[in-house]
Amino acid sequence: MPTAPALPVRVSRVPYEELLAGLDARERAFVQEYPVDFNATNAALRAKYGNGNAASAKVQGVRLMQDPRVVEALLALLETRAERANIEAGALLEELSVIAFSNIDHYRIDDYGNVSLAPGAPDKAIRCVSKIKKKVRHIKGKGDDERDEVIYETELSLWNKNEAINMAMKHRGMFIERVLSVTATLEDLLKATQAQPDE
């Protein structure tokens, strides 16, 4: 059964600027570009590896993500950014839990298309709403006895749980992309695990 790669941890408390000074110009550029989208190949391309060739940049991205100096500088950068933004682990985990445990049953829509929290829903559940789209349709009545009808339609969308959790964890430095000889996403690993027969 495949297992998820170990999460990296900082092995020293050397300041970010000092770690960066130990890298060459392109390695420094890679470290600074990686947090843009947390994609090693894209970061390598932006750092001018591979001469614009994605396949070559992917190889360089693999190499860089296996270089302890680069990974340590990257972790230090993420830590520095988190501190600068005053993101504390407790507050982050609280926000993550609100999104992770969001449920469409926490909301109700009245006859006029207005959205509110359902009875018993957590107060913070409203922060999970990413979009409310409301449409009002007027239907003309037919004949003398028919009244005009007004129909309210509301579309409610919640923030993407997986994306929010993954991005927050990455920015906090709790998860760093690990490049394996056989690339596997978290979804691939979960599918493989679920496919295993019970022993």
C-alpha positions in Angstrom: 0.0 0.0 0.0 1.5 3.4 -0.9 2.2 5.8 1.9 2.3 9.5 2.0 5.8 11.1 2.0 7.1 12.4 5.3 6.5 16.0 6.0 9.6 18.1 6.2 10.6 20.0 9.3 13.1 22.7 9.8 16.3 21.2 11.0 17.9 24.4 12.1 17.0 27.9 13.4 19.3 29.7 10.9 17.6 32.9 9.7 16.1 33.0 6.3 18.5 35.7 5.0 21.5 33.6 6.0 20.1 30.5 4.4 19.4 32.4 1.2 22.9 33.8 1.1 24.2 30.2 0.8 22.3 29.6 -2.4 23.2 30.8 -5.9 21.1 33.3 -7.8 18.8 30.8 -9.6 18.3 28.7 -6.4 17.3 31.9 -4.5 14.9 32.7 -7.4 13.4 29.2 -7.1 12.9 29.6 -3.4 11.1 32.9 -3.9 9.0 31.7 -6.8 7.8 28.4 -5.3 5.3 29.9 -2.9 3.5 31.6 -5.8 1.7 28.4 -6.8 3.6 25.6 -4.9 4.5 24.0 -8.1 8.2 23.0 -8.5 8.2 22.9 -12.3 6.6 26.3 -12.7 8.9 27.8 -10.0 11.9 26.3 -11.9 10.7 27.8 -15.2 10.3 31.2 -13.6 13.7 30.9 -12.0 15.1 30.5 -15.5 15.9 26.7 -15.3 15.4 24.5 -18.3 15.7 27.3 -20.9 11.9 27.5 -21.1 11.5 23.7 -21.6 8.9 22.3 -19.2 10.4 18.8 -19.2 13.8 20.1 -18.3 12.5 22.4 -15.7 10.6 19.5 -14.1 13.8 17.6 -13.7 15.4 20.7 -12.1 12.4 21.1 -9.9 12.8 17.6 -8.6 16.5 18.1 -8.0 15.9 21.4 -6.1 13.1 20.0 -3.9 15.6 17.2 -2.9 18.3 19.7 -2.0 18.3 20.1 1.8 19.7 23.7 1.5 16.9 24.7 -0.8 14.2 23.0 1.2 15.5 24.6 4.4 15.5 28.0 2.9 12.0 27.4 1.6 10.7 26.4 5.0 12.3 29.4 6.5 10.7 31.7 4.0 7.3 30.3 4.6 7.8 30.6 8.4 9.0 34.2 8.0 5.9 35.1 5.9 3.6 33.4 8.4 5.1 35.4 11.2 5.0 38.6 9.2 1.3 38.1 8.5 0.8 37.2 12.2 -0.7 33.9 11.4 -0.7 31.8 14.5 -1.2 28.0 14.3 -4.2 28.1 16.6 -6.1 30.7 14.7 -5.3 29.0 11.4 -6.5 25.7 12.6 -9.7 27.2 13.9 -10.4 28.8 10.5 -9.5 25.5 8.8 -11.9 23.6 11.0 -14.7 26.0 10.1 -14.2 25.3 6.4 -13.4 21.6 6.9 -16.7 21.0 8.8 -18.9 23.2 6.7 -22.2 21.6 5.7 -24.9 22.8 3.3 -27.4 21.9 6.0 -26.1 24.9 8.0 -28.0 27.3 5.7 -31.6 28.0 4.8 -33.1 30.0 2.0 -36.4 31.7 2.7 -39.3 32.3 0.3 -37.7 35.5 -0.9 -34.3 33.9 -1.7 -32.6 35.3 1.4 -29.8 33.2 2.9 -29.4 32.8 6.7 -28.0 30.3 9.1 -30.2 27.3 10.0 -31.1 26.7 13.6 -28.3 25.0 15.4 -25.7 26.0 12.8 -22.4 27.4 14.1 -22.1 31.2 14.1 -18.9 31.0 12.1 -20.5 28.9 9.3 -21.4 32.1 7.4 -17.7 32.5 6.7 -17.7 29.4 4.6 -20.0 31.0 2.0 -18.0 32.0 -1.1 -20.9 33.2 -3.3 -24.6 33.9 -3.2 -26.3 34.4 -6.5 -29.9 35.6 -6.4 -32.3 35.9 -9.4 -35.8 37.3 -9.4 -38.2 36.2 -12.1 -41.5 38.0 -12.9 -44.1 35.8 -14.6 -47.0 37.7 -16.1 -50.4 36.3 -15.2 -52.8 35.2 -18.0 -56.4 36.3 -18.2 -58.3 38.7 -15.9 -58.2 36.4 -12.9 -54.5 35.5 -12.9 -52.0 37.4 -10.8 -48.4 38.1 -11.7 -46.0 35.7 -10.1 -42.6 36.5 -8.6 -40.1 33.6 -8.3 -36.9 33.9 -6.3 -34.0 31.7 -7.2 -30.8 31.6 -5.0 -27.6 29.8 -5.7 -25.3 29.2 -2.7 -21.7 28.2 -3.0 -19.3 27.3 -0.2 -15.5 27.7 -0.3 -13.6 24.6 -1.6 -12.6 22.6 1.4 -9.6 20.7 -0.1 -8.2 23.8 -1.8 -8.5 26.0 1.3 -6.9 23.4 3.6 -4.1 22.5 1.3 -3.2 26.2 0.5 -3.3 27.2 4.2 -1.1 24.3 5.2 1.3 25.0 2.5 1.6 28.7 3.4 2.1 27.7 7.0 4.9 25.4 6.0 3.1 22.4 7.3 3.2 20.7 3.9 5.7 21.0 1.1 5.4 19.4 -2.2 7.6 16.3 -2.2 8.8 15.2 -5.6 8.8 11.4 -5.9 10.2 9.2 -8.7 6.6 8.3 -9.4 4.4 11.4 -8.9 1.3 10.8 -6.9 -1.3 13.2 -5.7 -3.1 13.0 -2.4 -6.2 11.9 -4.3 -4.3 9.1 -6.1 -3.0 7.9 -2.7 -6.5 7.9 -1.2 -7.9 6.1 -4.2 -5.2 3.4 -4.0 -5.8 3.0 -0.3 -9.6 2.6 -0.7 -9.0 0.1 -3.5 -7.1 -2.2 -1.1 -9.2 -5.3 0.0 -9.8 -5.6 3.7 -7.5 -8.1 5.3 
